Amino acid sequence: MISSNRITIGLFWLVVFPTAAVLRFFRASEISFTLDELSVLHRTGYGSFEELIREGIWNDVHPAGIQIMMHYYTQLVGYETALVKLPFLLMGLGSVVITFYLGKRWFSPTTGLLSSALLASVQFSVMYSQIIRPYASGMFFALAAAWFFTRYVFDEKRSIGVQVGWLISTSLAMYNHYFSFMMAGIIWASALLFLRKSEWKQYILLSLALGALYLPHLPLFVKQLAYGSPGGWLPPPEDDFLWQWLNFLFHFSDVFTVCILAVIGIGILTSGKNLFQFWGRRLLSLSWFALPFLIGYLYSIWRTPMLQYSGLLFGFPFLLLAAFSLIRTEKTSYQIAFLLLVLIPSVYSLIYGREYYERFYEDGYEKPVIAWEKAKLQLKDSNVPLLYRGSTSMTHFFDLQWPNKERAPYRLIEWTDSASLYQAENFVQETGSDRIAVSAAWQPGRDWIGRLRKEYPYLLERGNYYLLDYFLLSKDFRDTLNYKNIQDTAFYESVFYPSGQGSWNIHDGCRLQEDSNFVPSVKIDSACEFALEYRIPFNDLIQHPQQVADFYLQSSSQRQNQFLVLAIVKGDSTLHYETRNLAQYLGYHNSWTVLSFEPGPALYNKSQGGELVVYFWNKAKTSVELDAFEILVRKENPYCFWLKHEF
């Protein structure tokens, strides 16, 4: 009769491992690159190791290990997608294997089987196994360190191979990512809980060797520690950070969540007295997840933000081991039932609920370029320009994707460049085309897109991607006859043609008028500072965190110290305030002042029940005439943040 242990091993290698492999390697050559990956590829190909450190690593906020590896690896294999991602795919798959055998060794075959099954099939681990960043690698190195720790602490004999393996895997984790550094360090320190005093000498010598291996990286570590943060773009974690992560982990699926809770609950009920075994190991495994999370959370609150979902990946397998260790039954019938309850809802919600293989594979930064190429063919106009706001890493990537290919007229402007608005305006004037393709990687304050949509009012095509938008625009209404009717306006309001939603407040010294051709305008006297405002309940104007509200103001007589102002108020508190100076558009052929506003999830939630106010501030107290004052809300890109949020 086949033992239950061998059956469990068979279930892993015949069911769990193939599932993990298929989910990770499926159409591997078609997986898109994220912006972070483009940054990694951009920082390769240097002429020397010194140049790599100086130009590609020194100003980064991550340890040097993965960037050094990718620099030399791409020299060997080139930049073909599947080959570039192969090491990370393999390390992601290897993590599933180590998790199985670690759970089997620490607790039971059932623990190893179910922990590896969940790790094999959730988006959290599948996605990071497909990204050339220090995430799958860090998880693999941390798990390897945990495996050699187990051998070192619990084996009767500590072979040289085990000691060297522990030393190397821990060192690699330290060179990989600072969260994997922390994870491996906690595992290393945990040995003190098990060693006798007579064994400390060998442990101390190993610790000294570990420190010596890290010495070359110490100057970079000190420099990055002083820098402190991955960038000003990262906000501190919210109070419900862990709850949000759990929702993401279970694919925002109630069915999947209930199935996992049912597996653990039924497992506990069927475990009997065996439930109380291994509480020490269970607490240790749980602490290996909890400690890095708590340290990262408190550091992000008290000093500078650093905690992201990716930072939880390195301790994630140990959370699974702690959770599934509560299931003590080894009956094959239960194992099969539990395995199906884990894998079926997980895989189904990944493919159909999250639409992972449709969305993640179609969200690459090359997609707008491909759409632009198709548009030129459909319009039979090879001179349609493309204005793409992104980064130099994108240019490097495009050159790799389309070597020696003419793409003019084409312009990529830096999103961090304060002069980007001027670059966009100059590019539009240079081309002189009645059509334009526009794409922008997501960021707040995209006024320039709002200005272009006034100049090119007809929307022919729109592409919604992760952190990326694409628009094909035209000045000629006849172009719309060749395209499906696209309407992305959710709300429109004008001071001259009020909709009845919200209220316009016209103060003394401000009046509406018409010229002899019945063209309306707003005349504001010099004594009137706060002349004209519009108020509306926030919820009536914006229905989704990713909707973009464009506030337009046009004046042919704008001067210094005249502003378009937006405020969100709730009770006595001002939740948000920003302005645009009309003078910054002096001399532009397009005289529209635009304030583009996208609340995002945090501000959107805070603003519920609040009021949005937009007004003209005549701080200069000079007479002025406004030709237009409009509000236009665009429909959201539902996939802008889909990767880690519900859509």
GUMARLUM-360173 format. One line per 8 residues: number of its first residue (from 1); their letters; for each residue x, y, z of C-alpha. Coordinates in steps of 0.1 Angstrom, whole numbers. Layout:
BEGIN
NUM> a> X/Y/Z  ... $
end
This chain:
BEGIN
1> missnrit> 0/0/0  13/35/-9  20/56/21  1/89/26  35/107/26  43/94/-9  8/103/-21  12/138/-9 $
9> iglfwlvv> 45/141/-27  28/128/-58  0/153/-55  26/181/-53  47/170/-84  17/159/-105  -8/188/-96  8/217/-78 $
17> fptaavlr> 41/220/-96  26/218/-131  0/243/-121  27/267/-109  48/262/-140  19/267/-164  6/299/-146  41/314/-148 $
25> ffraseis> 54/303/-182  22/306/-201  30/327/-233  61/339/-215  74/357/-247  43/379/-247  45/392/-211  47/429/-211 $
33> ftldelsv> 74/449/-192  64/472/-164  80/506/-160  103/494/-133  115/466/-156  123/491/-183  143/510/-158  163/478/-151 $
41> lhrtgygs> 169/472/-188  178/508/-194  206/505/-167  224/477/-185  250/476/-213  277/498/-196  313/496/-208  328/487/-174 $
49> feelireg> 318/475/-139  328/510/-125  304/527/-149  277/503/-140  280/512/-103  284/549/-110  256/553/-135  233/524/-130 $
57> iwndvhpa> 233/516/-93  247/544/-71  216/567/-74  191/538/-71  175/529/-38  179/491/-40  209/469/-33  232/462/-62 $
65> giqimmhy> 227/425/-67  200/422/-92  211/451/-113  246/436/-115  231/403/-125  209/418/-152  238/438/-166  259/407/-173 $
73> ytqlvgye> 229/384/-181  216/406/-209  251/407/-224  248/369/-227  212/365/-238  201/398/-252  167/414/-245  142/389/-258 $
81> talvklpf> 114/389/-233  112/352/-223  149/349/-219  152/381/-199  125/369/-175  137/333/-173  158/335/-141  129/351/-122 $
89> llmglgsv> 104/326/-136  126/298/-124  131/314/-90  94/319/-86  88/282/-95  117/272/-72  100/290/-43  70/268/-47 $
97> vitfylgk> 92/237/-44  110/249/-13  78/259/4  64/224/-1  94/207/14  98/233/41  62/229/52  66/191/51 $
105> rwfspttg> 97/193/72  84/218/98  48/206/102  33/180/79  30/170/42  -5/186/42  9/219/53  35/218/26 $
113> llssalla> 10/208/0  -16/235/7  10/263/13  27/255/-20  -6/253/-38  -17/288/-27  18/302/-35  16/285/-69 $
121> svqfsvmy> -17/301/-79  -23/336/-66  -16/367/-86  6/381/-58  33/354/-64  26/347/-101  30/383/-111  62/389/-92 $
129> sqiirpya> 76/358/-107  72/373/-141  88/407/-133  126/413/-136  128/429/-102  142/417/-69  110/401/-57  109/365/-69 $
137> sgmffala> 146/363/-64  143/377/-28  115/352/-20  137/324/-34  168/334/-14  148/339/18  132/305/14  166/289/6 $
145> aawfftry> 180/306/38  151/292/58  157/257/44  194/258/53  185/273/86  163/242/92  191/219/83  216/237/104 $
153> vfdekrsi> 193/239/135  175/206/134  198/181/116  220/160/139  251/167/118  258/201/102  276/194/70  299/220/54 $
161> gvqvgwli> 274/221/25  246/232/48  268/259/64  279/272/30  244/270/16  230/291/45  258/316/42  254/321/5 $
169> stslamyn> 216/322/4  216/347/32  242/368/15  223/368/-17  192/379/1  211/408/16  224/419/-18  189/415/-34 $
177> hyfsfmma> 164/439/-16  163/455/18  132/436/28  148/403/18  179/415/37  157/420/68  139/387/62  172/367/60 $
185> giiwasal> 186/386/90  156/377/111  160/340/101  197/342/108  191/356/143  164/330/150  191/304/153  199/318/187 $
193> lflrksew> 166/304/200  178/268/193  216/268/197  234/257/229  262/278/242  287/252/231  275/258/195  278/296/196 $
201> kqyillsl> 315/296/184  307/282/150  276/304/147  297/335/155  323/325/129  296/321/103  282/355/112  316/371/108 $
209> algalylp> 319/355/74  285/368/65  295/403/75  327/400/54  307/390/24  286/422/27  316/446/32  318/455/-5 $
217> hlplfvkq> 282/467/-4  285/487/28  293/521/13  262/519/-10  241/507/20  251/537/41  244/561/12  210/546/6 $
225> laygspgg> 201/545/43  207/582/45  186/587/14  158/568/31  130/564/6  122/550/-28  110/584/-38  85/612/-30 $
233> wlpppedd> 58/594/-51  53/567/-24  27/577/3  27/562/38  6/531/43  -30/536/53  -44/521/85  -61/493/65 $
241> flwqwlnf> -30/484/45  -29/448/56  -67/444/50  -63/459/15  -34/435/8  -55/405/20  -83/415/-4  -57/417/-32 $
249> lfhfsdvf> -42/384/-22  -76/366/-25  -83/383/-59  -111/404/-44  -132/373/-45  -156/364/-18  -158/328/-30  -120/323/-30 $
257> tvcilavi> -118/338/5  -146/316/19  -129/285/4  -96/292/21  -113/300/54  -133/268/50  -102/247/44  -85/260/75 $
265> gigiltsg> -117/258/96  -125/222/85  -89/213/89  -89/225/125  -121/206/133  -107/174/119  -73/177/136  -83/167/171 $
273> knlfqfwg> -55/168/197  -29/170/170  -39/207/166  -17/216/195  15/203/181  43/225/168  30/258/184  66/270/188 $
281> rrllslsw> 74/265/151  40/280/142  47/312/161  82/314/147  69/310/111  43/337/118  69/360/133  90/357/101 $
289> falpflig> 61/373/82  50/397/109  83/413/120  94/426/86  58/439/80  57/457/114  92/471/109  84/483/74 $
297> ylysiwrt> 50/498/85  64/517/115  94/529/95  70/542/68  49/560/94  76/574/116  104/582/91  98/579/54 $
305> pmlqysgl> 74/557/33  89/524/21  62/497/26  46/483/-5  28/450/-13  60/437/-29  78/440/5  55/414/19 $
313> lfgfpfll> 64/388/-7  96/376/11  77/366/43  45/355/25  54/317/23  59/317/61  25/332/67  11/304/46 $
321> laafslir> 30/278/65  17/292/98  -19/293/86  -20/258/70  -1/242/99  -34/244/118  -45/215/95  -32/184/112 $
329> tektsyqi> -51/157/93  -31/135/68  -60/116/53  -56/115/15  -93/122/9  -91/154/29  -58/164/12  -74/161/-22 $
337> aflllvli> -105/179/-12  -85/207/4  -62/210/-26  -91/214/-49  -107/240/-27  -75/260/-28  -65/256/-65  -99/258/-83 $
345> psvysliy> -111/292/-69  -76/306/-70  -69/297/-106  -104/305/-118  -104/340/-101  -69/347/-114  -79/339/-151  -115/351/-152 $
353> greyyerf> -120/374/-122  -87/393/-124  -85/387/-162  -48/384/-155  -36/369/-188  -56/394/-208  -47/426/-188  -11/420/-177 $
361> yedgyekp> 0/407/-211  -17/437/-229  -5/465/-207  30/471/-221  43/506/-228  48/496/-264  10/492/-269  4/529/-277 $
369> viawekak> 31/529/-303  15/498/-319  -20/515/-318  -4/546/-333  10/526/-362  -24/510/-369  -41/544/-367  -18/558/-394 $
377> lqlkdsnv> -28/529/-417  -65/533/-410  -64/570/-416  -41/566/-445  -19/594/-431  17/585/-423  23/620/-408  0/616/-378 $
385> pllyrgst> 23/626/-349  27/607/-316  33/626/-284  43/602/-256  50/614/-221  71/589/-203  108/584/-194  142/578/-211 $
393> smthffdl> 139/541/-201  109/539/-225  130/554/-254  157/528/-247  130/501/-247  115/513/-280  149/514/-296  153/477/-286 $
401> qwpnkera> 118/468/-299  120/486/-332  157/490/-342  164/511/-372  127/518/-377  115/553/-387  88/565/-363  88/602/-370 $
409> pyrliewt> 71/624/-363  75/612/-327  83/629/-295  88/615/-260  89/640/-232  101/634/-196  73/633/-171  96/648/-144 $
417> dsaslyqa> 105/677/-167  90/710/-156  93/722/-192  72/693/-206  42/716/-212  63/738/-234  78/708/-252  43/695/-259 $
425> enfvqetg> 31/728/-272  62/732/-295  58/697/-308  21/703/-317  30/736/-335  59/719/-354  38/691/-368  8/713/-378 $
433> sdriavsa> -13/681/-382  -51/680/-378  -46/647/-360  -25/636/-331  -19/605/-310  -13/611/-274  -1/587/-247  9/593/-211 $
441> awqpgrdw> 22/571/-183  0/579/-153  8/608/-130  -11/636/-113  -16/670/-130  -18/661/-167  -30/696/-178  -14/693/-212 $
449> igrlrkey> -37/665/-222  -67/686/-213  -53/714/-234  -47/691/-264  -83/678/-261  -96/713/-265  -75/718/-296  -83/684/-310 $
457> pyllergn> -119/680/-298  -128/647/-316  -119/615/-299  -113/587/-324  -98/560/-302  -89/555/-266  -68/528/-250  -70/520/-213 $
465> yylldyfl> -40/503/-198  -23/499/-164  -9/533/-154  -12/544/-190  -36/561/-213  -38/565/-251  -59/589/-271  -62/594/-309 $
473> lskdfrdt> -75/629/-315  -86/650/-344  -97/685/-354  -118/672/-382  -153/658/-375  -152/638/-407  -126/615/-391  -152/602/-367 $
481> lnykniqd> -170/586/-396  -142/560/-398  -143/551/-361  -168/538/-337  -185/566/-317  -166/570/-285  -180/592/-258  -159/596/-227 $
489> tafyesvf> -176/627/-212  -193/620/-179  -202/655/-170  -202/690/-187  -209/724/-172  -204/760/-185  -210/793/-169  -229/804/-201 $
497> ypsgqgsw> -250/772/-204  -255/759/-168  -268/724/-165  -286/729/-132  -263/707/-113  -243/727/-88  -245/764/-86  -227/794/-101 $
505> nihdgcrl> -221/824/-78  -216/856/-97  -205/884/-73  -208/921/-75  -184/936/-101  -188/906/-124  -214/903/-152  -223/881/-181 $
513> qedsnfvp> -225/899/-215  -227/893/-253  -211/911/-281  -228/921/-314  -223/886/-327  -240/871/-296  -207/857/-284  -209/855/-245 $
521> svkidsac> -182/865/-221  -177/874/-184  -166/910/-176  -148/914/-143  -141/948/-128  -108/957/-114  -121/960/-78  -135/924/-79 $
529> efaleyri> -110/899/-65  -132/868/-60  -157/873/-89  -170/840/-100  -172/805/-85  -189/772/-90  -199/748/-62  -211/713/-64 $
537> pfndliqh> -213/683/-40  -182/662/-47  -202/630/-52  -223/647/-79  -193/657/-99  -169/627/-96  -182/592/-94  -149/572/-95 $
545> pqqvadfy> -114/578/-80  -98/577/-115  -122/600/-132  -104/631/-145  -120/665/-141  -107/692/-165  -115/728/-154  -111/752/-183 $
553> lqsssqrq> -108/789/-183  -101/810/-213  -91/847/-215  -75/868/-241  -65/894/-215  -49/873/-188  -23/889/-166  1/881/-138 $
561> nqflvlai> -15/871/-105  -48/858/-119  -55/822/-110  -79/793/-116  -84/777/-81  -97/743/-71  -106/734/-35  -124/705/-18 $
569> vkgdstlh> -139/714/15  -157/693/41  -171/710/71  -144/734/84  -116/714/67  -100/720/33  -91/685/20  -74/697/-12 $
577> yetrnlaq> -63/730/-27  -44/738/-60  -41/766/-84  -31/774/-120  -16/808/-130  -32/822/-162  1/840/-169  19/807/-176 $
585> ylgyhnsw> 1/805/-209  9/839/-221  22/837/-257  8/802/-263  -12/797/-295  -37/778/-273  -50/803/-247  -69/778/-225 $
593> tvlsfepg> -59/775/-189  -65/740/-177  -65/724/-142  -67/686/-146  -77/669/-114  -78/632/-106  -86/625/-69  -72/589/-66 $
601> palynksq> -86/564/-40  -74/581/-8  -87/616/-15  -118/603/-32  -128/584/-1  -120/614/22  -140/637/0  -173/618/2 $
609> ggelvvyf> -199/642/15  -177/671/8  -181/700/-16  -159/709/-46  -154/746/-53  -137/761/-84  -133/798/-88  -115/826/-106 $
617> wnkaktsv> -91/846/-83  -83/880/-96  -55/886/-72  -41/914/-93  -74/933/-91  -73/943/-127  -102/943/-151  -104/911/-171 $
625> eldafeil> -127/894/-196  -132/857/-195  -142/840/-228  -151/807/-213  -153/789/-179  -161/752/-183  -160/719/-164  -156/686/-181 $
633> vrkenpyc> -153/652/-164  -138/624/-184  -148/587/-178  -122/568/-159  -96/544/-171  -109/514/-152  -76/495/-155  -53/523/-144 $
641> fwlkhef> -46/506/-110  -61/472/-118  -29/453/-110  -33/458/-72  -69/471/-70  -103/458/-78  -118/469/-111 $
end
